[in-house]
């Protein structure tokens, strides 16, 4: 009998140890997601709780004809892919440079990570001043270089506003790719490149046939993570443009926040969030499958 109790205790002990972690996951991840799906089927407006109740797919029907939602969805695509595309290219180039042996390399590596530690609202304030038409250093610099004849009103048009927030977020996001790719580059054995040198391989062949295949999984994973994070950016966009002018920089997450803050319509805001969750899940699965994440490739 004692032996049976001892065996049961040994079996239960690992589950007891992970119970606090599972509890945190449930409270801060699974429950909010489940509650979001639940609210998406409800008429739940905080200023009119007496009419709350189940309405099925009505929120989604409203969403399908919501012009502001489709505008924010289009903006989200431009915002996300422009940001991630630029960041992964600059991050790869910077990582390759920092992987070389040169004087002061350690200092440059440390400084490279600095923008990533700056909060989104602070980045919005910094770049908001830099792009300011009256006192902005960027407009003044462009005038001194002779690229423009007068100060640029960056936040008066949709295209220039989108460009401004993309530049700000790129400055903040490049270090993530740089550090991640650099750490992957340093795991590649030097013997591989030495063997390629013996075979007469040039720099491009070594880059395309050795470096890229060996850091492929890092590129795929970091690109996916950064895509998800970039799509969910709210603080920087809200701080710089508040989604304007005329919804030209409004993305889905910012729209969700504005729906909640301005109309307190938690049901409809949750429906928009559910659509975004589903899109992200489908995109992530398809991206990992197409990118053959975790599958070795030989060249």
C-alpha positions in Angstrom: 0.0 0.0 0.0 2.8 2.4 0.9 4.5 1.5 -2.4 1.4 2.3 -4.3 1.1 5.7 -2.6 4.7 6.4 -3.4 4.3 5.6 -7.1 1.2 7.9 -7.3 3.1 10.7 -5.6 6.0 10.3 -8.1 3.5 10.4 -11.0 1.7 13.5 -9.6 4.8 15.4 -8.6 5.8 16.7 -12.1 2.2 17.9 -12.7 2.1 19.7 -9.4 5.4 21.5 -10.2 4.0 22.8 -13.5 0.6 23.7 -12.1 1.6 27.4 -11.3 2.9 27.9 -14.9 -0.2 26.3 -16.3 -2.4 28.5 -14.1 -0.6 31.6 -15.4 -1.0 30.5 -19.0 -4.7 29.9 -18.4 -5.3 33.2 -16.6 -3.3 35.5 -18.9 -3.6 33.7 -22.3 -6.3 31.0 -22.7 -9.0 32.8 -20.7 -8.7 36.1 -22.5 -8.7 34.4 -25.9 -11.8 32.3 -24.9 -13.5 35.4 -23.5 -12.8 37.3 -26.7 -14.5 34.6 -28.8 -17.4 34.6 -26.4 -17.9 38.4 -26.5 -17.7 38.4 -30.3 -21.1 36.7 -30.3 -22.6 39.1 -27.8 -24.2 42.5 -28.0 -22.0 43.9 -25.2 -21.8 47.7 -25.1 -20.6 49.0 -21.7 -22.9 52.1 -21.9 -26.0 49.9 -22.6 -25.6 46.7 -20.6 -29.3 46.2 -20.2 -29.5 45.1 -23.9 -26.6 42.7 -23.6 -27.1 39.2 -24.9 -26.3 36.6 -27.5 -26.6 37.8 -31.1 -24.7 35.0 -32.9 -22.8 36.2 -36.0 -24.4 39.7 -36.2 -21.1 41.4 -35.2 -19.3 39.6 -38.0 -22.0 40.5 -40.5 -21.6 44.2 -39.5 -17.9 43.8 -39.8 -18.1 42.5 -43.4 -19.7 45.7 -44.6 -17.6 48.0 -42.3 -15.6 50.3 -44.7 -13.3 51.4 -41.9 -12.4 47.8 -41.0 -11.5 47.0 -44.6 -9.4 50.2 -44.8 -7.6 49.2 -41.6 -7.1 45.7 -43.0 -5.5 47.1 -46.1 -3.3 49.5 -44.1 -2.3 46.6 -41.8 -1.0 44.6 -44.9 1.1 47.6 -46.1 2.3 48.4 -42.6 3.3 44.9 -41.7 5.0 43.7 -44.9 6.8 47.0 -45.5 8.1 47.0 -42.0 9.2 43.4 -41.8 10.6 43.4 -45.3 12.8 46.4 -44.7 13.8 45.2 -41.2 14.8 41.7 -42.2 17.0 43.0 -45.1 18.7 45.7 -42.9 19.0 43.2 -40.0 20.7 40.6 -42.2 23.1 43.2 -43.7 24.0 44.6 -40.2 24.4 41.1 -38.7 26.8 40.1 -41.5 28.8 43.3 -40.9 28.9 42.8 -37.2 30.0 39.2 -37.7 33.2 40.4 -39.3 36.4 41.0 -37.2 37.1 44.7 -36.8 38.2 47.1 -34.1 35.4 48.2 -31.8 33.1 45.4 -32.9 31.9 44.8 -29.3 30.9 48.4 -28.8 28.9 48.5 -32.0 27.2 45.2 -31.1 26.1 46.7 -27.8 24.9 50.0 -29.3 23.0 48.1 -32.0 20.6 46.6 -29.4 19.8 50.0 -27.9 16.7 50.9 -30.0 15.1 47.6 -29.1 15.0 48.6 -25.5 13.1 51.9 -26.1 9.4 51.7 -25.4 6.9 52.3 -28.2 5.4 55.5 -26.8 8.8 57.0 -26.3 9.8 56.1 -29.9 6.5 57.8 -31.0 7.5 61.0 -29.1 11.0 61.0 -30.4 10.1 60.5 -34.0 7.0 62.7 -33.7 9.4 65.6 -32.9 11.8 64.6 -35.6 9.1 64.6 -38.3 7.4 67.7 -36.9 6.9 70.3 -39.7 8.1 73.3 -37.7 10.9 72.0 -35.5 11.6 68.5 -37.0 15.2 67.7 -37.7 14.4 65.4 -40.6 12.7 68.2 -42.7 15.5 70.6 -41.9 18.1 68.1 -42.9 16.3 67.4 -46.2 16.2 71.1 -46.9 20.0 71.5 -46.2 20.7 68.6 -48.5 18.7 70.3 -51.3 16.3 67.4 -51.6 13.2 69.6 -50.8 12.5 73.3 -51.2 10.3 73.7 -48.2 9.6 72.0 -44.9 7.6 68.8 -45.3 4.2 68.4 -43.5 4.7 64.6 -42.9 1.4 64.1 -41.1 -0.9 65.9 -43.5 -1.1 63.2 -46.1 -1.7 59.4 -45.9 1.4 58.3 -47.8 3.9 60.5 -45.9 2.3 59.6 -42.5 2.6 55.9 -43.3 6.2 56.4 -44.4 7.0 58.2 -41.1 5.6 55.5 -38.8 7.3 52.8 -40.9 10.7 54.6 -40.5 10.1 54.9 -36.7 9.2 51.2 -36.3 12.0 50.1 -38.6 14.5 51.9 -36.4 13.1 50.1 -33.4 12.8 46.7 -35.0 16.1 46.2 -36.9 18.1 45.3 -33.8 15.8 42.3 -33.2 16.8 40.8 -36.5 20.4 41.8 -36.2 20.9 40.2 -32.8 19.0 37.0 -33.7 20.7 36.5 -37.1 24.1 37.4 -35.6 23.7 34.7 -32.9 22.8 32.2 -35.6 25.8 33.2 -37.8 28.2 32.6 -34.9 27.0 29.0 -34.6 28.3 28.2 -38.2 31.7 26.3 -37.9 34.6 28.1 -39.6 35.6 24.8 -41.0 32.7 24.9 -43.4 33.9 28.1 -45.0 37.5 26.9 -45.0 36.4 23.8 -47.0 34.6 26.1 -49.4 37.7 28.2 -49.9 39.7 25.0 -50.7 37.1 24.2 -53.4 37.5 27.7 -54.8 34.0 29.0 -53.8 33.6 32.8 -54.1 31.8 35.0 -51.5 28.4 34.8 -53.2 28.6 31.0 -53.4 29.5 30.8 -49.7 26.7 33.2 -48.8 24.0 31.5 -50.9 25.0 27.8 -50.4 26.3 27.9 -46.8 25.3 30.9 -44.8 21.6 31.2 -46.0 20.7 27.5 -45.6 22.3 27.3 -42.2 20.4 30.4 -40.8 17.2 29.6 -42.7 15.3 28.5 -39.6 16.3 31.6 -37.7 15.2 33.8 -40.5 11.9 32.1 -40.8 11.1 32.1 -37.1 12.3 35.7 -36.5 10.3 36.9 -39.5 7.2 35.2 -38.3 7.5 36.6 -34.8 8.3 40.1 -36.0 5.3 39.9 -38.4 3.0 39.1 -35.5 4.5 41.8 -33.3 4.4 44.4 -36.0 0.8 43.7 -36.9 -0.1 44.1 -33.2 1.7 47.5 -32.7 -0.6 50.0 -31.2 1.5 52.4 -29.0 3.7 53.8 -31.8 1.0 54.3 -34.3 -1.4 55.8 -31.8 1.3 58.1 -30.4 2.4 59.4 -33.8 -0.8 59.6 -35.9 -3.7 58.2 -33.9 -4.6 56.3 -37.1 -5.0 59.5 -39.2 -5.2 61.4 -41.3 -8.5 60.1 -42.6 -7.8 56.5 -41.4 -4.7 56.3 -43.6 -2.5 54.8 -40.9 -5.3 53.0 -39.0 -4.4 49.3 -38.6 -6.7 46.6 -37.2 -5.3 46.6 -33.6 -5.5 50.4 -33.5 -9.1 50.2 -34.8 -9.9 47.6 -32.0 -8.6 50.0 -29.4 -10.5 53.0 -30.8 -13.7 50.9 -31.0 -13.4 50.1 -27.3 -12.2 53.5 -26.1 -14.7 55.6 -28.2 -17.8 53.4 -28.3 -17.2 50.9 -25.5 -18.6 48.2 -27.8 -16.7 45.2 -26.5 -18.8 42.8 -28.6 -17.9 44.3 -31.9 -14.3 45.0 -30.9 -14.0 41.4 -29.9 -15.3 40.3 -33.3 -12.6 42.3 -35.1 -10.0 40.7 -32.7 -11.3 37.2 -33.5 -10.9 37.8 -37.2 -7.4 39.0 -36.7 -6.6 36.0 -34.5 -7.9 33.6 -37.2 -5.9 35.4 -40.0 -2.7 35.2 -37.9 -3.2 31.5 -37.2 -3.8 30.7 -40.9 -0.8 32.9 -42.0 1.5 31.4 -39.4 0.7 27.8 -40.3 1.0 28.5 -44.0 4.2 30.4 -43.6 5.9 27.7 -41.6 4.8 25.1 -44.0 5.9 26.9 -47.1 9.2 27.9 -45.5 9.8 24.3 -44.5 10.7 25.3 -41.0 12.8 22.7 -39.2 13.5 20.8 -42.4 17.2 20.5 -43.4 18.2 21.5 -46.9 21.4 20.5 -48.6 23.0 22.3 -51.5 
